[in-house]
């Protein structure tokens, strides 16, 4: 214990010296020291780095990316389509009402180019399709009565019966007969299909900038009756031939019509709204959306049936349709000068500021009512109605009460009125 006593005063003295040093250093004045190195090689490297940084900001940030602009992606969009044309198959003439599904004219629709028809199906019993797993049989022992295959065409009856053609046998099923593979007839509708015309009406809206535009020429009656789309001469005539769309997507029309496929019509609205509205134009591109090089997922087909009655019994015609599905996809980006630039550097900055900031009329309050005034400025309380006009400023915008400093010598009545009608000093330079 006696040996530890001398160390305590030494530790306390060190702590006091450290505290005095920190307190003394707190009041020191520091200034950087600049050393100029007279070396041309080092100077070239230094200026090159500075130039690269400057070019990055000027060229990439401001010119390429236009970071000084406020942006809005994904415009609100509406698409209406209409197909016209007739075509022939081996057995009949087809019009729009028959080969366009669905008929409502939305952004996604199909144009039938080939069908496999199974006519006169009725409810009964018949051989199962050989394409169904475990459908083939040699005797009734190979078929299970009541068995239902989710990929089949009906419920097995337990009998093994001859197939529609050939010497093979399959299990008998109860369902719509004959099954599709047993009596289907193929018809090709694609002979005249390349000449079908498709009208694509599209309108977009950027709510952030209150900007709207459509892709159809305005003010020309009958214009759409005598034009087809051309990127140079008829940009605002959105009438496309089906053959043109398939060709622009890089596909062979005959092959696509036989197996079916999905084509995307992409409408891009990239608009610099600092420019005139006439500079905001749609850009069209076309490409195939389904992976044609993957057999399991390429092509496009669907089934539907037409029902009718013969001698009181329900009969239907089953149609397996192959076609070209059109997906109209709209995207884009609108950009505009940001608020800071509008409120600071533009010649009419006071006008922009007057539109951006709302003014709230408040009656004069006594000095002790500052909580009410603050609540009004922050929008947390409804403003009282303005009093009747009196000499001098009786109503002032909340921005002025909150932010504007006191003026110099008292302004005249005209200056007081200007301070109400225009932006309070300082708000236009935020």
DACORWO-V505056 format. One record per residue. N is the residue number from 0. RES is the residue in three letters. PHI is phi as a letter, one per 30 degrees, with the letter a starting at -180 (999 if undefined). PSI is psi in degrees with one decimal (none if undefined). OMEGA is omega in whole degrees, -180 to 180 (999 if undefined). Layout:
BEGIN
n:N res:RES phi:PHI psi:PSI omega:OMEGA
n:N res:RES phi:PHI psi:PSI omega:OMEGA
END
This chain:
BEGIN
n:0 res:UNK phi:999 psi:-40.5 omega:-179
n:1 res:UNK phi:d psi:-32.8 omega:-179
n:2 res:UNK phi:d psi:-25.7 omega:-178
n:3 res:UNK phi:d psi:-18.5 omega:-176
n:4 res:UNK phi:d psi:-41.5 omega:-179
n:5 res:UNK phi:d psi:-23.7 omega:-177
n:6 res:UNK phi:d psi:-27.5 omega:-179
n:7 res:UNK phi:d psi:-49.2 omega:177
n:8 res:UNK phi:d psi:-32.9 omega:180
n:9 res:UNK phi:d psi:-42.6 omega:178
n:10 res:UNK phi:d psi:-40.7 omega:179
n:11 res:UNK phi:d psi:-38.0 omega:179
n:12 res:UNK phi:d psi:-39.7 omega:178
n:13 res:UNK phi:d psi:-39.4 omega:179
n:14 res:UNK phi:d psi:-39.0 omega:179
n:15 res:UNK phi:d psi:-39.2 omega:179
n:16 res:UNK phi:d psi:-38.7 omega:179
n:17 res:UNK phi:d psi:-41.2 omega:179
n:18 res:UNK phi:d psi:-41.5 omega:179
n:19 res:UNK phi:d psi:-37.6 omega:179
n:20 res:UNK phi:d psi:-43.4 omega:179
n:21 res:UNK phi:d psi:-40.7 omega:-180
n:22 res:UNK phi:d psi:-39.7 omega:179
n:23 res:UNK phi:d psi:-39.1 omega:-180
n:24 res:UNK phi:d psi:-24.2 omega:-180
n:25 res:UNK phi:d psi:-31.2 omega:-177
n:26 res:UNK phi:c psi:7.7 omega:178
n:27 res:UNK phi:d psi:150.0 omega:176
n:28 res:UNK phi:c psi:127.2 omega:-179
n:29 res:UNK phi:c psi:142.0 omega:176
n:30 res:UNK phi:b psi:138.2 omega:-179
n:31 res:UNK phi:d psi:150.8 omega:178
n:32 res:UNK phi:c psi:127.6 omega:-177
n:33 res:UNK phi:c psi:128.2 omega:178
n:34 res:UNK phi:c psi:121.8 omega:178
n:35 res:UNK phi:c psi:118.7 omega:-180
n:36 res:UNK phi:c psi:117.2 omega:179
n:37 res:UNK phi:d psi:75.1 omega:-180
n:38 res:UNK phi:b psi:114.2 omega:-175
n:39 res:UNK phi:d psi:-39.8 omega:-179
n:40 res:UNK phi:d psi:-46.2 omega:178
n:41 res:UNK phi:d psi:-35.9 omega:178
n:42 res:UNK phi:d psi:-38.1 omega:178
n:43 res:UNK phi:d psi:-43.7 omega:178
n:44 res:UNK phi:d psi:-43.2 omega:-179
n:45 res:UNK phi:d psi:-47.8 omega:-179
n:46 res:UNK phi:d psi:-32.2 omega:178
n:47 res:UNK phi:d psi:-43.8 omega:177
n:48 res:UNK phi:d psi:-42.3 omega:178
n:49 res:UNK phi:d psi:-42.1 omega:180
n:50 res:UNK phi:d psi:-41.1 omega:178
n:51 res:UNK phi:d psi:-41.6 omega:178
n:52 res:UNK phi:d psi:-43.3 omega:180
n:53 res:UNK phi:d psi:-43.2 omega:179
n:54 res:UNK phi:d psi:-37.3 omega:178
n:55 res:UNK phi:e psi:-47.2 omega:-178
n:56 res:UNK phi:d psi:-42.7 omega:-176
n:57 res:UNK phi:d psi:-48.9 omega:-174
n:58 res:UNK phi:d psi:-51.9 omega:-174
n:59 res:UNK phi:d psi:-52.2 omega:-174
n:60 res:UNK phi:d psi:-45.4 omega:-173
n:61 res:UNK phi:c psi:-41.1 omega:-175
n:62 res:UNK phi:d psi:-50.4 omega:-177
n:63 res:UNK phi:d psi:-57.5 omega:-177
n:64 res:UNK phi:d psi:-19.9 omega:-179
n:65 res:UNK phi:h psi:54.0 omega:-176
n:66 res:UNK phi:d psi:-9.6 omega:177
n:67 res:UNK phi:d psi:-3.9 omega:-177
n:68 res:UNK phi:c psi:148.4 omega:171
n:69 res:UNK phi:d psi:139.5 omega:-172
n:70 res:UNK phi:b psi:152.6 omega:173
n:71 res:UNK phi:b psi:123.1 omega:-179
n:72 res:UNK phi:c psi:155.5 omega:178
n:73 res:UNK phi:i psi:75.5 omega:180
n:74 res:UNK phi:d psi:153.9 omega:169
n:75 res:UNK phi:d psi:134.9 omega:-170
n:76 res:UNK phi:b psi:148.2 omega:174
n:77 res:UNK phi:b psi:136.0 omega:-179
n:78 res:UNK phi:b psi:129.3 omega:175
n:79 res:UNK phi:b psi:132.2 omega:-178
n:80 res:UNK phi:b psi:154.8 omega:177
n:81 res:UNK phi:b psi:127.6 omega:-179
n:82 res:UNK phi:c psi:140.8 omega:177
n:83 res:UNK phi:b psi:147.5 omega:177
n:84 res:UNK phi:k psi:160.1 omega:175
n:85 res:UNK phi:b psi:157.9 omega:-180
n:86 res:UNK phi:b psi:169.9 omega:-178
n:87 res:UNK phi:b psi:145.6 omega:168
n:88 res:UNK phi:b psi:-172.2 omega:-178
n:89 res:UNK phi:d psi:-20.1 omega:-171
n:90 res:UNK phi:b psi:-15.5 omega:-173
n:91 res:UNK phi:a psi:174.5 omega:173
n:92 res:UNK phi:c psi:135.3 omega:-178
n:93 res:UNK phi:c psi:136.1 omega:175
n:94 res:UNK phi:c psi:-177.4 omega:-172
n:95 res:UNK phi:e psi:-38.9 omega:-176
n:96 res:UNK phi:d psi:-19.6 omega:-176
n:97 res:UNK phi:c psi:-33.3 omega:-173
n:98 res:UNK phi:c psi:-0.6 omega:177
n:99 res:UNK phi:c psi:123.3 omega:180
n:100 res:UNK phi:b psi:132.6 omega:-14
n:101 res:UNK phi:d psi:165.1 omega:-174
n:102 res:UNK phi:d psi:1.5 omega:-173
n:103 res:UNK phi:d psi:-19.8 omega:180
n:104 res:UNK phi:i psi:44.2 omega:179
n:105 res:UNK phi:c psi:-166.7 omega:-177
n:106 res:UNK phi:d psi:-11.9 omega:177
n:107 res:UNK phi:b psi:122.9 omega:180
n:108 res:UNK phi:a psi:164.1 omega:-178
n:109 res:UNK phi:b psi:141.9 omega:175
n:110 res:UNK phi:c psi:114.0 omega:-176
n:111 res:UNK phi:d psi:130.0 omega:180
n:112 res:UNK phi:c psi:-15.5 omega:176
n:113 res:UNK phi:a psi:143.2 omega:-180
n:114 res:UNK phi:b psi:151.8 omega:170
n:115 res:UNK phi:c psi:113.2 omega:-172
n:116 res:UNK phi:c psi:131.3 omega:172
n:117 res:UNK phi:c psi:98.3 omega:-173
n:118 res:UNK phi:d psi:160.6 omega:169
n:119 res:UNK phi:h psi:48.4 omega:173
n:120 res:UNK phi:d psi:135.3 omega:175
n:121 res:UNK phi:b psi:162.2 omega:178
n:122 res:UNK phi:d psi:122.9 omega:-178
n:123 res:UNK phi:a psi:-154.3 omega:178
n:124 res:UNK phi:b psi:146.2 omega:-177
n:125 res:UNK phi:a psi:166.0 omega:179
n:126 res:UNK phi:d psi:141.4 omega:177
n:127 res:UNK phi:d psi:157.0 omega:178
n:128 res:UNK phi:d psi:142.5 omega:178
n:129 res:UNK phi:d psi:-14.4 omega:179
n:130 res:UNK phi:d psi:-16.8 omega:-179
n:131 res:UNK phi:d psi:135.6 omega:-179
n:132 res:UNK phi:d psi:134.0 omega:177
n:133 res:UNK phi:i psi:26.1 omega:179
n:134 res:UNK phi:d psi:-26.3 omega:-179
n:135 res:UNK phi:d psi:152.1 omega:-177
n:136 res:UNK phi:a psi:164.7 omega:174
n:137 res:UNK phi:c psi:-28.9 omega:180
n:138 res:UNK phi:a psi:175.3 omega:-180
n:139 res:UNK phi:d psi:-21.9 omega:-180
n:140 res:UNK phi:d psi:-20.9 omega:-179
n:141 res:UNK phi:d psi:-5.9 omega:-178
n:142 res:UNK phi:c psi:137.6 omega:-178
n:143 res:UNK phi:c psi:118.0 omega:180
n:144 res:UNK phi:d psi:132.4 omega:180
n:145 res:UNK phi:i psi:-4.9 omega:-180
n:146 res:UNK phi:d psi:134.8 omega:-179
n:147 res:UNK phi:b psi:118.7 omega:177
n:148 res:UNK phi:c psi:124.2 omega:-177
n:149 res:UNK phi:d psi:-24.1 omega:179
n:150 res:UNK phi:c psi:6.5 omega:-179
n:151 res:UNK phi:c psi:-164.0 omega:-175
n:152 res:UNK phi:c psi:3.0 omega:179
n:153 res:UNK phi:l psi:-168.0 omega:-179
n:154 res:UNK phi:c psi:130.1 omega:-179
n:155 res:UNK phi:d psi:142.6 omega:179
n:156 res:UNK phi:c psi:-11.6 omega:-178
n:157 res:UNK phi:j psi:3.4 omega:180
n:158 res:UNK phi:c psi:144.6 omega:175
n:159 res:UNK phi:c psi:118.8 omega:-173
n:160 res:UNK phi:b psi:158.3 omega:179
n:161 res:UNK phi:d psi:147.5 omega:-180
n:162 res:UNK phi:d psi:174.0 omega:-176
n:163 res:UNK phi:d psi:-34.0 omega:-180
n:164 res:UNK phi:b psi:149.9 omega:-179
n:165 res:UNK phi:i psi:-176.0 omega:-177
n:166 res:UNK phi:c psi:-0.7 omega:-177
n:167 res:UNK phi:d psi:161.7 omega:176
n:168 res:UNK phi:b psi:149.3 omega:174
n:169 res:UNK phi:b psi:163.1 omega:178
n:170 res:UNK phi:d psi:141.8 omega:179
n:171 res:UNK phi:d psi:141.5 omega:179
n:172 res:UNK phi:b psi:155.1 omega:174
n:173 res:UNK phi:c psi:120.5 omega:-178
n:174 res:UNK phi:l psi:-152.8 omega:178
n:175 res:UNK phi:d psi:119.6 omega:-174
n:176 res:UNK phi:b psi:147.2 omega:-3
n:177 res:UNK phi:d psi:157.9 omega:180
n:178 res:UNK phi:d psi:166.5 omega:-171
n:179 res:UNK phi:e psi:-44.1 omega:-175
n:180 res:UNK phi:d psi:-18.6 omega:-173
n:181 res:UNK phi:d psi:-27.8 omega:-173
n:182 res:UNK phi:b psi:26.9 omega:-177
n:183 res:UNK phi:d psi:147.2 omega:179
n:184 res:UNK phi:b psi:128.7 omega:-177
n:185 res:UNK phi:c psi:137.9 omega:177
n:186 res:UNK phi:b psi:137.5 omega:-179
n:187 res:UNK phi:c psi:125.1 omega:-178
n:188 res:UNK phi:c psi:3.7 omega:-169
n:189 res:UNK phi:d psi:6.6 omega:-176
n:190 res:UNK phi:d psi:-45.8 omega:-179
n:191 res:UNK phi:c psi:-3.1 omega:-173
n:192 res:UNK phi:e psi:-34.3 omega:180
n:193 res:UNK phi:e psi:-21.2 omega:-179
n:194 res:UNK phi:c psi:0.5 omega:175
n:195 res:UNK phi:e psi:141.1 omega:176
n:196 res:UNK phi:c psi:141.2 omega:-179
n:197 res:UNK phi:b psi:117.3 omega:174
n:198 res:UNK phi:c psi:124.8 omega:180
n:199 res:UNK phi:c psi:102.5 omega:178
n:200 res:UNK phi:c psi:124.4 omega:-177
n:201 res:UNK phi:b psi:133.3 omega:173
n:202 res:UNK phi:b psi:141.5 omega:-178
n:203 res:UNK phi:b psi:160.6 omega:-180
n:204 res:UNK phi:b psi:128.0 omega:173
n:205 res:UNK phi:c psi:98.8 omega:-175
n:206 res:UNK phi:d psi:-28.9 omega:-178
n:207 res:UNK phi:d psi:-33.8 omega:-179
n:208 res:UNK phi:c psi:3.2 omega:-180
n:209 res:UNK phi:h psi:49.2 omega:-178
n:210 res:UNK phi:b psi:130.0 omega:179
n:211 res:UNK phi:b psi:149.6 omega:177
n:212 res:UNK phi:a psi:155.2 omega:178
n:213 res:UNK phi:b psi:172.1 omega:-176
n:214 res:UNK phi:c psi:19.0 omega:179
n:215 res:UNK phi:c psi:137.5 omega:-180
n:216 res:UNK phi:d psi:134.2 omega:180
n:217 res:UNK phi:c psi:149.9 omega:169
n:218 res:UNK phi:i psi:12.3 omega:178
n:219 res:UNK phi:b psi:102.1 omega:179
n:220 res:UNK phi:d psi:132.9 omega:179
n:221 res:UNK phi:i psi:7.5 omega:-178
n:222 res:UNK phi:d psi:-42.3 omega:-176
n:223 res:UNK phi:d psi:-14.8 omega:-179
n:224 res:UNK phi:d psi:-12.9 omega:-174
n:225 res:UNK phi:b psi:24.1 omega:-176
n:226 res:UNK phi:b psi:157.9 omega:167
n:227 res:UNK phi:b psi:162.0 omega:-172
n:228 res:UNK phi:d psi:135.1 omega:170
n:229 res:UNK phi:b psi:128.4 omega:-173
n:230 res:UNK phi:d psi:-25.9 omega:-178
n:231 res:UNK phi:c psi:-52.7 omega:-172
n:232 res:UNK phi:c psi:-25.0 omega:-178
n:233 res:UNK phi:b psi:58.9 omega:-179
n:234 res:UNK phi:d psi:-33.8 omega:-177
n:235 res:UNK phi:c psi:31.6 omega:170
n:236 res:UNK phi:b psi:84.4 omega:-174
n:237 res:UNK phi:d psi:53.9 omega:176
n:238 res:UNK phi:c psi:114.1 omega:-174
n:239 res:UNK phi:c psi:140.5 omega:170
n:240 res:UNK phi:d psi:141.8 omega:-178
n:241 res:UNK phi:d psi:-38.1 omega:178
n:242 res:UNK phi:d psi:-35.7 omega:178
n:243 res:UNK phi:d psi:-42.3 omega:-180
n:244 res:UNK phi:d psi:-45.5 omega:-180
n:245 res:UNK phi:d psi:-40.1 omega:179
n:246 res:UNK phi:d psi:-42.5 omega:179
n:247 res:UNK phi:d psi:-25.9 omega:177
n:248 res:UNK phi:d psi:-2.7 omega:177
n:249 res:UNK phi:i psi:29.7 omega:-177
n:250 res:UNK phi:c psi:157.8 omega:174
n:251 res:UNK phi:d psi:123.9 omega:-172
n:252 res:UNK phi:d psi:-42.6 omega:-177
n:253 res:UNK phi:d psi:-43.8 omega:179
n:254 res:UNK phi:d psi:-42.2 omega:-179
n:255 res:UNK phi:d psi:-39.0 omega:180
n:256 res:UNK phi:d psi:-30.0 omega:-178
n:257 res:UNK phi:d psi:-45.0 omega:-176
n:258 res:UNK phi:c psi:-15.7 omega:-177
n:259 res:UNK phi:i psi:162.5 omega:179
n:260 res:UNK phi:a psi:174.3 omega:-177
n:261 res:UNK phi:c psi:123.4 omega:179
n:262 res:UNK phi:c psi:131.8 omega:177
n:263 res:UNK phi:c psi:128.9 omega:172
n:264 res:UNK phi:c psi:106.8 omega:-175
n:265 res:UNK phi:c psi:123.2 omega:177
n:266 res:UNK phi:c psi:119.0 omega:-176
n:267 res:UNK phi:c psi:125.0 omega:178
n:268 res:UNK phi:c psi:82.1 omega:173
n:269 res:UNK phi:c psi:109.1 omega:-170
n:270 res:UNK phi:b psi:127.0 omega:170
n:271 res:UNK phi:c psi:100.5 omega:-172
n:272 res:UNK phi:d psi:0.4 omega:170
n:273 res:UNK phi:d psi:-23.3 omega:-180
n:274 res:UNK phi:c psi:178.1 omega:-180
n:275 res:UNK phi:d psi:155.8 omega:-179
n:276 res:UNK phi:d psi:-27.3 omega:179
n:277 res:UNK phi:d psi:-16.7 omega:178
n:278 res:UNK phi:d psi:-8.4 omega:178
n:279 res:UNK phi:c psi:100.8 omega:-174
n:280 res:UNK phi:b psi:148.9 omega:178
n:281 res:UNK phi:d psi:147.4 omega:175
n:282 res:UNK phi:b psi:126.6 omega:-176
n:283 res:UNK phi:c psi:140.4 omega:172
n:284 res:UNK phi:b psi:157.3 omega:-174
n:285 res:UNK phi:b psi:136.4 omega:176
n:286 res:UNK phi:a psi:156.5 omega:178
n:287 res:UNK phi:d psi:134.7 omega:-175
n:288 res:UNK phi:c psi:-29.9 omega:179
n:289 res:UNK phi:d psi:144.5 omega:-177
n:290 res:UNK phi:d psi:98.6 omega:-174
n:291 res:UNK phi:d psi:-20.2 omega:-179
n:292 res:UNK phi:d psi:-0.6 omega:177
n:293 res:UNK phi:c psi:103.0 omega:-174
n:294 res:UNK phi:e psi:-33.8 omega:-176
n:295 res:UNK phi:d psi:-25.0 omega:-175
n:296 res:UNK phi:b psi:4.4 omega:179
n:297 res:UNK phi:d psi:163.8 omega:-180
n:298 res:UNK phi:i psi:170.5 omega:-178
n:299 res:UNK phi:a psi:127.8 omega:176
n:300 res:UNK phi:a psi:160.3 omega:177
n:301 res:UNK phi:a psi:165.5 omega:-178
n:302 res:UNK phi:c psi:148.9 omega:170
n:303 res:UNK phi:a psi:165.8 omega:-175
n:304 res:UNK phi:b psi:151.5 omega:175
n:305 res:UNK phi:c psi:123.4 omega:-173
n:306 res:UNK phi:c psi:145.8 omega:176
n:307 res:UNK phi:a psi:173.2 omega:-177
n:308 res:UNK phi:c psi:136.7 omega:175
n:309 res:UNK phi:b psi:116.4 omega:-179
n:310 res:UNK phi:h psi:36.8 omega:177
n:311 res:UNK phi:i psi:-7.5 omega:179
n:312 res:UNK phi:c psi:142.1 omega:-178
n:313 res:UNK phi:d psi:130.2 omega:179
n:314 res:UNK phi:b psi:151.2 omega:179
n:315 res:UNK phi:b psi:158.4 omega:171
n:316 res:UNK phi:c psi:117.2 omega:-179
n:317 res:UNK phi:c psi:131.8 omega:-178
n:318 res:UNK phi:b psi:122.2 omega:170
n:319 res:UNK phi:c psi:115.3 omega:-171
n:320 res:UNK phi:c psi:131.6 omega:171
n:321 res:UNK phi:c psi:140.6 omega:-177
n:322 res:UNK phi:a psi:-178.9 omega:178
n:323 res:UNK phi:c psi:113.5 omega:178
n:324 res:UNK phi:c psi:132.0 omega:180
n:325 res:UNK phi:c psi:122.4 omega:174
n:326 res:UNK phi:c psi:115.0 omega:177
n:327 res:UNK phi:c psi:116.7 omega:-176
n:328 res:UNK phi:c psi:125.8 omega:-178
n:329 res:UNK phi:c psi:128.1 omega:173
n:330 res:UNK phi:b psi:173.0 omega:-178
n:331 res:UNK phi:l psi:-175.3 omega:-178
n:332 res:UNK phi:a psi:130.1 omega:175
n:333 res:UNK phi:c psi:137.6 omega:-179
n:334 res:UNK phi:b psi:147.0 omega:-177
n:335 res:UNK phi:a psi:155.2 omega:178
n:336 res:UNK phi:e psi:136.0 omega:-177
n:337 res:UNK phi:d psi:162.4 omega:-176
n:338 res:UNK phi:e psi:-36.6 omega:-176
n:339 res:UNK phi:d psi:-40.3 omega:179
n:340 res:UNK phi:d psi:-41.4 omega:180
n:341 res:UNK phi:d psi:-39.7 omega:-175
n:342 res:UNK phi:d psi:-6.5 omega:-174
n:343 res:UNK phi:c psi:-51.6 omega:-168
n:344 res:UNK phi:c psi:-21.4 omega:-176
n:345 res:UNK phi:d psi:151.8 omega:-177
n:346 res:UNK phi:d psi:-31.9 omega:-179
n:347 res:UNK phi:c psi:42.4 omega:-176
n:348 res:UNK phi:d psi:-31.5 omega:179
n:349 res:UNK phi:d psi:-33.7 omega:177
n:350 res:UNK phi:d psi:-45.9 omega:178
n:351 res:UNK phi:d psi:-42.0 omega:-179
n:352 res:UNK phi:d psi:-39.0 omega:179
n:353 res:UNK phi:d psi:-33.7 omega:178
n:354 res:UNK phi:d psi:-30.9 omega:-174
n:355 res:UNK phi:d psi:-40.2 omega:-174
n:356 res:UNK phi:c psi:127.5 omega:176
n:357 res:UNK phi:d psi:148.1 omega:179
n:358 res:UNK phi:c psi:138.3 omega:-179
n:359 res:UNK phi:b psi:125.5 omega:179
n:360 res:UNK phi:d psi:132.4 omega:178
n:361 res:UNK phi:b psi:141.3 omega:177
n:362 res:UNK phi:d psi:158.2 omega:179
n:363 res:UNK phi:d psi:136.0 omega:180
n:364 res:UNK phi:c psi:159.2 omega:176
n:365 res:UNK phi:d psi:160.2 omega:-179
n:366 res:UNK phi:e psi:-27.1 omega:-177
n:367 res:UNK phi:d psi:2.2 omega:-176
n:368 res:UNK phi:c psi:26.7 omega:-180
n:369 res:UNK phi:d psi:-29.3 omega:176
n:370 res:UNK phi:d psi:-36.1 omega:179
n:371 res:UNK phi:d psi:-43.5 omega:179
n:372 res:UNK phi:d psi:-43.4 omega:179
n:373 res:UNK phi:d psi:-39.9 omega:179
n:374 res:UNK phi:d psi:-36.9 omega:178
n:375 res:UNK phi:d psi:-41.6 omega:-179
n:376 res:UNK phi:d psi:-39.4 omega:-179
n:377 res:UNK phi:d psi:-0.9 omega:178
n:378 res:UNK phi:i psi:20.8 omega:-177
n:379 res:UNK phi:c psi:-0.6 omega:-180
n:380 res:UNK phi:b psi:145.1 omega:180
n:381 res:UNK phi:d psi:140.1 omega:-179
n:382 res:UNK phi:d psi:143.2 omega:175
n:383 res:UNK phi:d psi:157.5 omega:179
n:384 res:UNK phi:d psi:150.0 omega:180
n:385 res:UNK phi:d psi:140.3 omega:176
n:386 res:UNK phi:d psi:167.9 omega:177
n:387 res:UNK phi:d psi:150.6 omega:-176
n:388 res:UNK phi:e psi:133.4 omega:177
n:389 res:UNK phi:b psi:158.2 omega:176
n:390 res:UNK phi:d psi:135.6 omega:-180
n:391 res:UNK phi:i psi:168.4 omega:-178
n:392 res:UNK phi:d psi:112.6 omega:178
n:393 res:UNK phi:c psi:-18.5 omega:177
n:394 res:UNK phi:b psi:135.0 omega:-179
n:395 res:UNK phi:b psi:144.1 omega:177
n:396 res:UNK phi:d psi:148.2 omega:-178
n:397 res:UNK phi:d psi:-29.4 omega:179
n:398 res:UNK phi:d psi:-38.9 omega:-177
n:399 res:UNK phi:d psi:-40.4 omega:-180
n:400 res:UNK phi:d psi:-35.3 omega:-175
n:401 res:UNK phi:d psi:-34.9 omega:-168
n:402 res:UNK phi:c psi:-29.2 omega:-171
n:403 res:UNK phi:d psi:130.4 omega:176
n:404 res:UNK phi:d psi:167.0 omega:180
n:405 res:UNK phi:d psi:139.8 omega:-180
n:406 res:UNK phi:d psi:175.4 omega:177
n:407 res:UNK phi:d psi:-133.3 omega:179
n:408 res:UNK phi:e psi:141.7 omega:-171
n:409 res:UNK phi:e psi:124.6 omega:179
n:410 res:UNK phi:d psi:158.9 omega:179
n:411 res:UNK phi:d psi:179.0 omega:-179
n:412 res:UNK phi:d psi:-37.8 omega:180
n:413 res:UNK phi:d psi:-42.9 omega:179
n:414 res:UNK phi:d psi:-37.0 omega:179
n:415 res:UNK phi:d psi:-38.7 omega:179
n:416 res:UNK phi:d psi:-38.8 omega:178
n:417 res:UNK phi:d psi:-35.5 omega:-178
n:418 res:UNK phi:d psi:-21.2 omega:179
n:419 res:UNK phi:d psi:-38.7 omega:-175
n:420 res:UNK phi:d psi:-25.9 omega:-179
n:421 res:UNK phi:c psi:179.0 omega:-178
n:422 res:UNK phi:d psi:134.2 omega:175
n:423 res:UNK phi:e psi:147.9 omega:-177
n:424 res:UNK phi:d psi:126.6 omega:177
n:425 res:UNK phi:j psi:-31.2 omega:-177
n:426 res:UNK phi:d psi:-30.4 omega:179
n:427 res:UNK phi:d psi:-3.5 omega:-179
n:428 res:UNK phi:c psi:28.7 omega:177
n:429 res:UNK phi:d psi:none omega:999
END
